[in-house]
C-alpha cells in the first residue's frame, strides 16, 4: 500500500459522482423507453435506479460512501470502525462493539480494535 494507491482510489470518487449525475440526467429518457416497452429498457431502468438505492447491494452510492469513509479514516482502523459501525450503520458505540464481536469474533486483535474504536469515539465526541 502506498500514498499513490490511496490517492488513486480517492480520485475514483469524482468519476463515480459524474457517472451518478449522468444517470440522473438520463432518467427521463430511460423512463420514456421503459414506458414504450422498448426491449430491455425496463431492466436497464431498474439497474440504473439501483445505483441510487441505499439497500441495493453494490450500488454506486455504496462506492461513494465507502470512498468517503476511506478518506475520513485516513488509514486509522479505529476511525474506520467508528464511522462504519456507529455512523454508517447507526449503532451506538456499545452497539458497534457488540456488532464487531458478532461479526469478527473475540480474539485479542478484535478486542484491541474495539478498545481503539471506543477511544477514538471518545476523542471525537
N, CA, C and O atoms as a GROMACS GRO file, in nm:
protein
  500
    1UNK      N    1   0.084  -0.117   0.000
    1UNK     CA    2   0.000   0.000   0.000
    1UNK      C    3   0.088   0.123   0.000
    1UNK      O    4   0.188   0.130   0.072
    2UNK      N    5   0.051   0.219  -0.081
    2UNK     CA    6   0.128   0.342  -0.087
    2UNK      C    7   0.034   0.462  -0.088
    2UNK      O    8  -0.087   0.447  -0.108
    3UNK      N    9   0.089   0.577  -0.065
    3UNK     CA   10   0.011   0.702  -0.071
    3UNK      C   11  -0.048   0.716  -0.211
    3UNK      O   12  -0.160   0.766  -0.227
    4UNK      N   13   0.027   0.673  -0.312
    4UNK     CA   14  -0.021   0.679  -0.450
    4UNK      C   15  -0.145   0.592  -0.469
    4UNK      O   16  -0.238   0.632  -0.539
    5UNK      N   17  -0.147   0.473  -0.407
    5UNK     CA   18  -0.263   0.385  -0.416
    5UNK      C   19  -0.386   0.450  -0.354
    5UNK      O   20  -0.496   0.445  -0.410
    6UNK      N   21  -0.368   0.512  -0.237
    6UNK     CA   22  -0.480   0.578  -0.169
    6UNK      C   23  -0.531   0.693  -0.254
    6UNK      O   24  -0.652   0.709  -0.270
    7UNK      N   25  -0.441   0.774  -0.308
    7UNK     CA   26  -0.480   0.888  -0.392
    7UNK      C   27  -0.557   0.841  -0.515
    7UNK      O   28  -0.656   0.903  -0.554
    8UNK      N   29  -0.512   0.732  -0.576
    8UNK     CA   30  -0.580   0.679  -0.694
    8UNK      C   31  -0.721   0.630  -0.658
    8UNK      O   32  -0.815   0.652  -0.734
    9UNK      N   33  -0.735   0.565  -0.544
    9UNK     CA   34  -0.867   0.519  -0.500
    9UNK      C   35  -0.960   0.637  -0.473
    9UNK      O   36  -1.077   0.634  -0.511
   10UNK      N   37  -0.909   0.739  -0.406
   10UNK     CA   38  -0.991   0.856  -0.375
   10UNK      C   39  -1.030   0.932  -0.501
   10UNK      O   40  -1.140   0.988  -0.508
   11UNK      N   41  -0.943   0.936  -0.601
   11UNK     CA   42  -0.973   1.003  -0.727
   11UNK      C   43  -1.091   0.937  -0.798
   11UNK      O   44  -1.161   1.002  -0.876
   12UNK      N   45  -1.111   0.810  -0.773
   12UNK     CA   46  -1.224   0.738  -0.832
   12UNK      C   47  -1.357   0.803  -0.794
   12UNK      O   48  -1.453   0.795  -0.870
   13UNK      N   49  -1.362   0.867  -0.678
   13UNK     CA   50  -1.486   0.930  -0.632
   13UNK      C   51  -1.543   1.030  -0.732
   13UNK      O   52  -1.665   1.034  -0.751
   14UNK      N   53  -1.459   1.110  -0.794
   14UNK     CA   54  -1.507   1.209  -0.890
   14UNK      C   55  -1.570   1.142  -1.012
   14UNK      O   56  -1.673   1.187  -1.062
   15UNK      N   57  -1.508   1.035  -1.059
   15UNK     CA   58  -1.565   0.962  -1.172
   15UNK      C   59  -1.700   0.902  -1.138
   15UNK      O   60  -1.793   0.905  -1.219
   16UNK      N   61  -1.711   0.846  -1.018
   16UNK     CA   62  -1.836   0.784  -0.977
   16UNK      C   63  -1.945   0.891  -0.961
   16UNK      O   64  -2.059   0.871  -1.003
   17UNK      N   65  -1.909   1.006  -0.901
   17UNK     CA   66  -2.006   1.116  -0.888
   17UNK      C   67  -2.056   1.163  -1.024
   17UNK      O   68  -2.175   1.188  -1.041
   18UNK      N   69  -1.965   1.176  -1.121
   18UNK     CA   70  -2.005   1.218  -1.256
   18UNK      C   71  -2.098   1.115  -1.319
   18UNK      O   72  -2.198   1.151  -1.380
   19UNK      N   73  -2.064   0.988  -1.304
   19UNK     CA   74  -2.148   0.883  -1.359
   19UNK      C   75  -2.288   0.888  -1.297
   19UNK      O   76  -2.388   0.872  -1.367
   20UNK      N   77  -2.294   0.909  -1.166
   20UNK     CA   78  -2.424   0.918  -1.100
   20UNK      C   79  -2.503   1.038  -1.152
   20UNK      O   80  -2.624   1.028  -1.172
   21UNK      N   81  -2.437   1.151  -1.172
   21UNK     CA   82  -2.504   1.269  -1.227
   21UNK      C   83  -2.555   1.240  -1.368
   21UNK      O   84  -2.667   1.278  -1.403
   22UNK      N   85  -2.473   1.172  -1.449
   22UNK     CA   86  -2.515   1.136  -1.585
   22UNK      C   87  -2.636   1.044  -1.582
   22UNK      O   88  -2.728   1.059  -1.662
   23UNK      N   89  -2.638   0.949  -1.488
   23UNK     CA   90  -2.754   0.861  -1.475
   23UNK      C   91  -2.877   0.943  -1.440
   23UNK      O   92  -2.986   0.917  -1.492
   24UNK      N   93  -2.861   1.040  -1.352
   24UNK     CA   94  -2.974   1.125  -1.314
   24UNK      C   95  -3.030   1.201  -1.433
   24UNK      O   96  -3.152   1.211  -1.447
   25UNK      N   97  -2.943   1.253  -1.518
   25UNK     CA   98  -2.985   1.326  -1.638
   25UNK      C   99  -3.055   1.230  -1.734
   25UNK      O  100  -3.148   1.270  -1.804
   26UNK      N  101  -3.011   1.107  -1.739
   26UNK     CA  102  -3.067   1.008  -1.833
   26UNK      C  103  -3.201   0.951  -1.788
   26UNK      O  104  -3.270   0.887  -1.867
   27UNK      N  105  -3.240   0.973  -1.664
   27UNK     CA  106  -3.362   0.911  -1.612
   27UNK      C  107  -3.487   0.940  -1.696
   27UNK      O  108  -3.562   0.846  -1.723
   28UNK      N  109  -3.513   1.063  -1.739
   28UNK     CA  110  -3.634   1.085  -1.822
   28UNK      C  111  -3.631   1.004  -1.951
   28UNK      O  112  -3.734   0.951  -1.993
   29UNK      N  113  -3.516   0.997  -2.014
   29UNK     CA  114  -3.503   0.919  -2.138
   29UNK      C  115  -3.530   0.772  -2.111
   29UNK      O  116  -3.603   0.706  -2.184
   30UNK      N  117  -3.470   0.721  -2.004
   30UNK     CA  118  -3.490   0.580  -1.970
   30UNK      C  119  -3.635   0.553  -1.933
   30UNK      O  120  -3.689   0.448  -1.968
   31UNK      N  121  -3.699   0.647  -1.864
   31UNK     CA  122  -3.840   0.630  -1.828
   31UNK      C  123  -3.928   0.625  -1.954
   31UNK      O  124  -4.021   0.545  -1.961
   32UNK      N  125  -3.898   0.710  -2.051
   32UNK     CA  126  -3.976   0.707  -2.176
   32UNK      C  127  -3.956   0.575  -2.250
   32UNK      O  128  -4.051   0.517  -2.301
   33UNK      N  129  -3.831   0.527  -2.254
   33UNK     CA  130  -3.805   0.398  -2.319
   33UNK      C  131  -3.879   0.286  -2.248
   33UNK      O  132  -3.936   0.197  -2.311
   34UNK      N  133  -3.879   0.290  -2.116
   34UNK     CA  134  -3.948   0.188  -2.037
   34UNK      C  135  -4.098   0.193  -2.067
   34UNK      O  136  -4.162   0.090  -2.088
   35UNK      N  137  -4.154   0.315  -2.068
   35UNK     CA  138  -4.298   0.332  -2.092
   35UNK      C  139  -4.338   0.282  -2.231
   35UNK      O  140  -4.449   0.232  -2.250
   36UNK      N  141  -4.247   0.294  -2.327
   36UNK     CA  142  -4.277   0.250  -2.463
   36UNK      C  143  -4.256   0.100  -2.482
   36UNK      O  144  -4.272   0.047  -2.592
   37UNK      N  145  -4.219   0.031  -2.373
   37UNK     CA  146  -4.191  -0.113  -2.378
   37UNK      C  147  -4.076  -0.148  -2.473
   37UNK      O  148  -4.074  -0.256  -2.532
   38UNK      N  149  -3.982  -0.057  -2.487
   38UNK     CA  150  -3.864  -0.085  -2.568
   38UNK      C  151  -3.790  -0.204  -2.507
   38UNK      O  152  -3.766  -0.205  -2.387
   39UNK      N  153  -3.754  -0.303  -2.588
   39UNK     CA  154  -3.690  -0.424  -2.536
   39UNK      C  155  -3.564  -0.393  -2.454
   39UNK      O  156  -3.472  -0.328  -2.501
   40UNK      N  157  -3.564  -0.442  -2.332
   40UNK     CA  158  -3.450  -0.424  -2.243
   40UNK      C  159  -3.454  -0.296  -2.162
   40UNK      O  160  -3.375  -0.280  -2.068
   41UNK      N  161  -3.542  -0.203  -2.195
   41UNK     CA  162  -3.546  -0.073  -2.127
   41UNK      C  163  -3.586  -0.086  -1.980
   41UNK      O  164  -3.531  -0.018  -1.894
   42UNK      N  165  -3.681  -0.174  -1.951
   42UNK     CA  166  -3.724  -0.189  -1.812
   42UNK      C  167  -3.609  -0.240  -1.725
   42UNK      O  168  -3.587  -0.190  -1.615
   43UNK      N  169  -3.536  -0.340  -1.774
   43UNK     CA  170  -3.425  -0.394  -1.698
   43UNK      C  171  -3.316  -0.288  -1.681
   43UNK      O  172  -3.261  -0.272  -1.572
   44UNK      N  173  -3.285  -0.215  -1.789
   44UNK     CA  174  -3.186  -0.108  -1.782
   44UNK      C  175  -3.229  -0.002  -1.681
   44UNK      O  176  -3.149   0.042  -1.599
   45UNK      N  177  -3.356   0.039  -1.686
   45UNK     CA  178  -3.410   0.138  -1.594
   45UNK      C  179  -3.391   0.093  -1.450
   45UNK      O  180  -3.347   0.170  -1.365
   46UNK      N  181  -3.425  -0.032  -1.423
   46UNK     CA  182  -3.411  -0.086  -1.287
   46UNK      C  183  -3.265  -0.089  -1.242
   46UNK      O  184  -3.235  -0.060  -1.126
   47UNK      N  185  -3.174  -0.123  -1.332
   47UNK     CA  186  -3.033  -0.130  -1.295
   47UNK      C  187  -2.977   0.009  -1.267
   47UNK      O  188  -2.898   0.027  -1.174
   48UNK      N  189  -3.017   0.107  -1.346
   48UNK     CA  190  -2.971   0.243  -1.324
   48UNK      C  191  -3.027   0.295  -1.192
   48UNK      O  192  -2.956   0.360  -1.116
   49UNK      N  193  -3.155   0.268  -1.165
   49UNK     CA  194  -3.213   0.314  -1.039
   49UNK      C  195  -3.148   0.244  -0.920
   49UNK      O  196  -3.141   0.301  -0.811
   50UNK      N  197  -3.102   0.124  -0.942
   50UNK     CA  198  -3.034   0.051  -0.835
   50UNK      C  199  -2.914   0.129  -0.784
   50UNK      O  200  -2.880   0.120  -0.666
   51UNK      N  201  -2.850   0.204  -0.870
   51UNK     CA  202  -2.735   0.286  -0.832
   51UNK      C  203  -2.771   0.383  -0.719
   51UNK      O  204  -2.688   0.412  -0.633
   52UNK      N  205  -2.896   0.432  -0.719
   52UNK     CA  206  -2.937   0.533  -0.622
   52UNK      C  207  -3.002   0.475  -0.498
   52UNK      O  208  -3.030   0.549  -0.404
   53UNK      N  209  -3.025   0.347  -0.496
   53UNK     CA  210  -3.092   0.283  -0.382
   53UNK      C  211  -2.991   0.241  -0.278
   53UNK      O  212  -2.897   0.167  -0.308
   54UNK      N  213  -3.009   0.287  -0.155
   54UNK     CA  214  -2.913   0.254  -0.049
   54UNK      C  215  -2.919   0.106  -0.010
   54UNK      O  216  -2.822   0.052   0.042
   55UNK      N  217  -3.034   0.041  -0.034
   55UNK     CA  218  -3.044  -0.101   0.002
   55UNK      C  219  -3.007  -0.194  -0.114
   55UNK      O  220  -3.023  -0.315  -0.104
   56UNK      N  221  -2.958  -0.137  -0.221
   56UNK     CA  222  -2.920  -0.216  -0.337
   56UNK      C  223  -2.773  -0.256  -0.324
   56UNK      O  224  -2.684  -0.172  -0.330
   57UNK      N  225  -2.751  -0.381  -0.306
   57UNK     CA  226  -2.614  -0.430  -0.288
   57UNK      C  227  -2.529  -0.395  -0.410
   57UNK      O  228  -2.566  -0.425  -0.524
   58UNK      N  229  -2.416  -0.332  -0.386
   58UNK     CA  230  -2.325  -0.300  -0.493
   58UNK      C  231  -2.354  -0.171  -0.568
   58UNK      O  232  -2.286  -0.140  -0.665
   59UNK      N  233  -2.454  -0.095  -0.524
   59UNK     CA  234  -2.485   0.030  -0.591
   59UNK      C  235  -2.370   0.129  -0.581
   59UNK      O  236  -2.289   0.122  -0.488
   60UNK      N  237  -2.363   0.222  -0.675
   60UNK     CA  238  -2.255   0.320  -0.675
   60UNK      C  239  -2.263   0.413  -0.555
   60UNK      O  240  -2.162   0.471  -0.516
   61UNK      N  241  -2.382   0.429  -0.497
   61UNK     CA  242  -2.388   0.511  -0.376
   61UNK      C  243  -2.304   0.448  -0.266
   61UNK      O  244  -2.243   0.519  -0.185
   62UNK      N  245  -2.301   0.319  -0.263
   62UNK     CA  246  -2.216   0.250  -0.165
   62UNK      C  247  -2.069   0.275  -0.194
   62UNK      O  248  -1.988   0.285  -0.102
   63UNK      N  249  -2.034   0.285  -0.321
   63UNK     CA  250  -1.895   0.314  -0.357
   63UNK      C  251  -1.857   0.451  -0.304
   63UNK      O  252  -1.750   0.468  -0.246
   64UNK      N  253  -1.944   0.549  -0.323
   64UNK     CA  254  -1.918   0.684  -0.273
   64UNK      C  255  -1.906   0.683  -0.121
   64UNK      O  256  -1.813   0.741  -0.065
   65UNK      N  257  -2.000   0.616  -0.055
   65UNK     CA  258  -1.994   0.609   0.092
   65UNK      C  259  -1.864   0.545   0.138
   65UNK      O  260  -1.801   0.592   0.233
   66UNK      N  261  -1.826   0.437   0.071
   66UNK     CA  262  -1.702   0.369   0.109
   66UNK      C  263  -1.580   0.458   0.086
   66UNK      O  264  -1.488   0.460   0.168
   67UNK      N  265  -1.579   0.532  -0.024
   67UNK     CA  266  -1.468   0.622  -0.051
   67UNK      C  267  -1.462   0.735   0.052
   67UNK      O  268  -1.354   0.775   0.094
   68UNK      N  269  -1.579   0.785   0.091
   68UNK     CA  270  -1.582   0.891   0.192
   68UNK      C  271  -1.531   0.840   0.327
   68UNK      O  272  -1.459   0.911   0.397
   69UNK      N  273  -1.570   0.717   0.363
   69UNK     CA  274  -1.520   0.660   0.488
   69UNK      C  275  -1.370   0.635   0.481
   69UNK      O  276  -1.298   0.660   0.577
   70UNK      N  277  -1.323   0.587   0.367
   70UNK     CA  278  -1.180   0.563   0.348
   70UNK      C  279  -1.102   0.693   0.367
   70UNK      O  280  -1.000   0.696   0.435
   71UNK      N  281  -1.152   0.800   0.305
   71UNK     CA  282  -1.085   0.930   0.315
   71UNK      C  283  -1.088   0.982   0.458
   71UNK      O  284  -0.986   1.026   0.510
   72UNK      N  285  -1.203   0.976   0.523
   72UNK     CA  286  -1.216   1.028   0.658
   72UNK      C  287  -1.133   0.949   0.758
   72UNK      O  288  -1.076   1.007   0.852
   73UNK      N  289  -1.124   0.819   0.740
   73UNK     CA  290  -1.046   0.736   0.833
   73UNK      C  291  -0.897   0.760   0.818
   73UNK      O  292  -0.821   0.747   0.914
   74UNK      N  293  -0.854   0.795   0.696
   74UNK     CA  294  -0.714   0.830   0.672
   74UNK      C  295  -0.617   0.722   0.723
   74UNK      O  296  -0.514   0.753   0.782
   75UNK      N  297  -0.653   0.596   0.700
   75UNK     CA  298  -0.566   0.486   0.741
   75UNK      C  299  -0.580   0.442   0.885
   75UNK      O  300  -0.511   0.349   0.928
   76UNK      N  301  -0.667   0.506   0.962
   76UNK     CA  302  -0.687   0.476   1.104
   76UNK      C  303  -0.800   0.373   1.118
   76UNK      O  304  -0.915   0.404   1.090
   77UNK      N  305  -0.767   0.252   1.160
   77UNK     CA  306  -0.866   0.144   1.172
   77UNK      C  307  -0.975   0.182   1.272
   77UNK      O  308  -1.092   0.155   1.248
   78UNK      N  309  -0.938   0.244   1.384
   78UNK     CA  310  -1.036   0.283   1.485
   78UNK      C  311  -1.134   0.386   1.428
   78UNK      O  312  -1.254   0.378   1.453
   79UNK      N  313  -1.083   0.480   1.352
   79UNK     CA  314  -1.169   0.581   1.289
   79UNK      C  315  -1.262   0.515   1.188
   79UNK      O  316  -1.381   0.549   1.181
   80UNK      N  317  -1.210   0.421   1.110
   80UNK     CA  318  -1.293   0.350   1.014
   80UNK      C  319  -1.401   0.268   1.086
   80UNK      O  320  -1.518   0.275   1.050
   81UNK      N  321  -1.361   0.192   1.188
   81UNK     CA  322  -1.459   0.111   1.261
   81UNK      C  323  -1.569   0.200   1.318
   81UNK      O  324  -1.687   0.165   1.309
   82UNK      N  325  -1.532   0.313   1.378
   82UNK     CA  326  -1.631   0.405   1.433
   82UNK      C  327  -1.725   0.455   1.324
   82UNK      O  328  -1.847   0.455   1.341
   83UNK      N  329  -1.668   0.499   1.212
   83UNK     CA  330  -1.751   0.551   1.103
   83UNK      C  331  -1.841   0.442   1.045
   83UNK      O  332  -1.959   0.467   1.017
   84UNK      N  333  -1.787   0.323   1.027
   84UNK     CA  334  -1.868   0.217   0.967
   84UNK      C  335  -1.980   0.173   1.061
   84UNK      O  336  -2.096   0.174   1.022
   85UNK      N  337  -1.945   0.135   1.182
   85UNK     CA  338  -2.045   0.078   1.273
   85UNK      C  339  -2.134   0.184   1.337
   85UNK      O  340  -2.255   0.163   1.347
   86UNK      N  341  -2.077   0.295   1.380
   86UNK     CA  342  -2.155   0.394   1.454
   86UNK      C  343  -2.222   0.497   1.364
   86UNK      O  344  -2.336   0.535   1.388
   87UNK      N  345  -2.153   0.542   1.262
   87UNK     CA  346  -2.212   0.645   1.176
   87UNK      C  347  -2.291   0.582   1.062
   87UNK      O  348  -2.410   0.610   1.047
   88UNK      N  349  -2.226   0.496   0.982
   88UNK     CA  350  -2.295   0.440   0.866
   88UNK      C  351  -2.408   0.345   0.907
   88UNK      O  352  -2.518   0.353   0.854
   89UNK      N  353  -2.380   0.254   1.002
   89UNK     CA  354  -2.484   0.160   1.046
   89UNK      C  355  -2.576   0.220   1.151
   89UNK      O  356  -2.684   0.167   1.177
   90UNK      N  357  -2.533   0.331   1.213
   90UNK     CA  358  -2.618   0.400   1.310
   90UNK      C  359  -2.621   0.339   1.449
   90UNK      O  360  -2.712   0.365   1.527
   91UNK      N  361  -2.522   0.258   1.481
   91UNK     CA  362  -2.519   0.194   1.612
   91UNK      C  363  -2.456   0.287   1.716
   91UNK      O  364  -2.376   0.374   1.682
   92UNK      N  365  -2.491   0.266   1.841
   92UNK     CA  366  -2.419   0.332   1.949
   92UNK      C  367  -2.280   0.272   1.955
   92UNK      O  368  -2.253   0.172   1.888
   93UNK      N  369  -2.192   0.330   2.033
   93UNK     CA  370  -2.058   0.273   2.046
   93UNK      C  371  -2.066   0.133   2.106
   93UNK      O  372  -1.996   0.042   2.062
   94UNK      N  373  -2.152   0.115   2.208
   94UNK     CA  374  -2.172  -0.019   2.265
   94UNK      C  375  -2.229  -0.115   2.162
   94UNK      O  376  -2.187  -0.230   2.153
   95UNK      N  377  -2.325  -0.067   2.084
   95UNK     CA  378  -2.383  -0.149   1.978
   95UNK      C  379  -2.280  -0.186   1.873
   95UNK      O  380  -2.280  -0.297   1.820
   96UNK      N  381  -2.193  -0.090   1.842
   96UNK     CA  382  -2.086  -0.116   1.745
   96UNK      C  383  -1.993  -0.225   1.798
   96UNK      O  384  -1.952  -0.314   1.724
   97UNK      N  385  -1.959  -0.216   1.927
   97UNK     CA  386  -1.872  -0.317   1.988
   97UNK      C  387  -1.937  -0.455   1.980
   97UNK      O  388  -1.871  -0.554   1.947
   98UNK      N  389  -2.067  -0.462   2.010
   98UNK     CA  390  -2.138  -0.590   2.004
   98UNK      C  391  -2.139  -0.645   1.862
   98UNK      O  392  -2.117  -0.765   1.840
   99UNK      N  393  -2.164  -0.557   1.764
   99UNK     CA  394  -2.166  -0.600   1.624
   99UNK      C  395  -2.028  -0.650   1.581
   99UNK      O  396  -2.017  -0.749   1.508
  100UNK      N  397  -1.924  -0.583   1.627
  100UNK     CA  398  -1.788  -0.627   1.592
  100UNK      C  399  -1.760  -0.764   1.650
  100UNK      O  400  -1.701  -0.849   1.583
  101UNK      N  401  -1.801  -0.789   1.774
  101UNK     CA  402  -1.782  -0.921   1.835
  101UNK      C  403  -1.860  -1.026   1.758
  101UNK      O  404  -1.809  -1.135   1.730
  102UNK      N  405  -1.986  -0.994   1.723
  102UNK     CA  406  -2.068  -1.090   1.650
  102UNK      C  407  -2.011  -1.121   1.512
  102UNK      O  408  -2.013  -1.236   1.468
  103UNK      N  409  -1.961  -1.020   1.444
  103UNK     CA  410  -1.915  -1.043   1.307
  103UNK      C  411  -1.767  -1.080   1.296
  103UNK      O  412  -1.727  -1.147   1.201
  104UNK      N  413  -1.687  -1.038   1.394
  104UNK     CA  414  -1.543  -1.062   1.383
  104UNK      C  415  -1.488  -1.161   1.485
  104UNK      O  416  -1.379  -1.214   1.467
  105UNK      N  417  -1.564  -1.185   1.593
  105UNK     CA  418  -1.518  -1.278   1.695
  105UNK      C  419  -1.462  -1.207   1.817
  105UNK      O  420  -1.479  -1.086   1.834
  106UNK      N  421  -1.396  -1.284   1.902
  106UNK     CA  422  -1.347  -1.228   2.029
  106UNK      C  423  -1.198  -1.248   2.049
  106UNK      O  424  -1.149  -1.246   2.162
  107UNK      N  425  -1.125  -1.266   1.940
  107UNK     CA  426  -0.981  -1.282   1.959
  107UNK      C  427  -0.919  -1.148   2.002
  107UNK      O  428  -0.984  -1.043   1.994
  108UNK      N  429  -0.797  -1.153   2.046
  108UNK     CA  430  -0.729  -1.035   2.101
  108UNK      C  431  -0.728  -0.919   2.003
  108UNK      O  432  -0.747  -0.804   2.042
  109UNK      N  433  -0.704  -0.947   1.876
  109UNK     CA  434  -0.700  -0.841   1.775
  109UNK      C  435  -0.833  -0.766   1.767
  109UNK      O  436  -0.835  -0.643   1.759
  110UNK      N  437  -0.943  -0.839   1.770
  110UNK     CA  438  -1.076  -0.776   1.764
  110UNK      C  439  -1.101  -0.694   1.891
  110UNK      O  440  -1.149  -0.581   1.883
  111UNK      N  441  -1.068  -0.750   2.005
  111UNK     CA  442  -1.088  -0.677   2.131
  111UNK      C  443  -1.003  -0.550   2.134
  111UNK      O  444  -1.046  -0.447   2.186
  112UNK      N  445  -0.882  -0.557   2.080
  112UNK     CA  446  -0.798  -0.438   2.070
  112UNK      C  447  -0.860  -0.334   1.976
  112UNK      O  448  -0.854  -0.214   2.003
  113UNK      N  449  -0.919  -0.380   1.866
  113UNK     CA  450  -0.987  -0.288   1.773
  113UNK      C  451  -1.105  -0.220   1.841
  113UNK      O  452  -1.128  -0.101   1.822
  114UNK      N  453  -1.180  -0.296   1.919
  114UNK     CA  454  -1.294  -0.239   1.990
  114UNK      C  455  -1.247  -0.132   2.089
  114UNK      O  456  -1.305  -0.024   2.096
  115UNK      N  457  -1.143  -0.165   2.163
  115UNK     CA  458  -1.088  -0.069   2.259
  115UNK      C  459  -1.044   0.059   2.187
  115UNK      O  460  -1.074   0.170   2.232
  116UNK      N  461  -0.974   0.043   2.077
  116UNK     CA  462  -0.927   0.158   1.999
  116UNK      C  463  -1.044   0.238   1.942
  116UNK      O  464  -1.040   0.361   1.940
  117UNK      N  465  -1.149   0.169   1.896
  117UNK     CA  466  -1.267   0.237   1.843
  117UNK      C  467  -1.335   0.318   1.953
  117UNK      O  468  -1.376   0.431   1.930
  118UNK      N  469  -1.346   0.260   2.074
  118UNK     CA  470  -1.406   0.332   2.187
  118UNK      C  471  -1.324   0.458   2.219
  118UNK      O  472  -1.381   0.565   2.242
  119UNK      N  473  -1.192   0.444   2.220
  119UNK     CA  474  -1.106   0.559   2.248
  119UNK      C  475  -1.122   0.667   2.140
  119UNK      O  476  -1.128   0.786   2.170
  120UNK      N  477  -1.128   0.624   2.015
  120UNK     CA  478  -1.148   0.718   1.905
  120UNK      C  479  -1.282   0.790   1.920
  120UNK      O  480  -1.290   0.912   1.907
  121UNK      N  481  -1.387   0.713   1.948
  121UNK     CA  482  -1.521   0.771   1.964
  121UNK      C  483  -1.521   0.876   2.076
  121UNK      O  484  -1.580   0.983   2.062
  122UNK      N  485  -1.455   0.845   2.184
  122UNK     CA  486  -1.447   0.941   2.296
  122UNK      C  487  -1.372   1.067   2.255
  122UNK      O  488  -1.404   1.177   2.300
  123UNK      N  489  -1.272   1.051   2.169
  123UNK     CA  490  -1.192   1.167   2.129
  123UNK      C  491  -1.264   1.260   2.032
  123UNK      O  492  -1.230   1.378   2.023
  124UNK      N  493  -1.365   1.208   1.961
  124UNK     CA  494  -1.439   1.292   1.866
  124UNK      C  495  -1.576   1.333   1.918
  124UNK      O  496  -1.650   1.404   1.850
  125UNK      N  497  -1.608   1.287   2.039
  125UNK     CA  498  -1.740   1.320   2.097
  125UNK      C  499  -1.746   1.465   2.141
  125UNK      O  500  -1.849   1.510   2.192
   0.00000   0.00000   0.00000
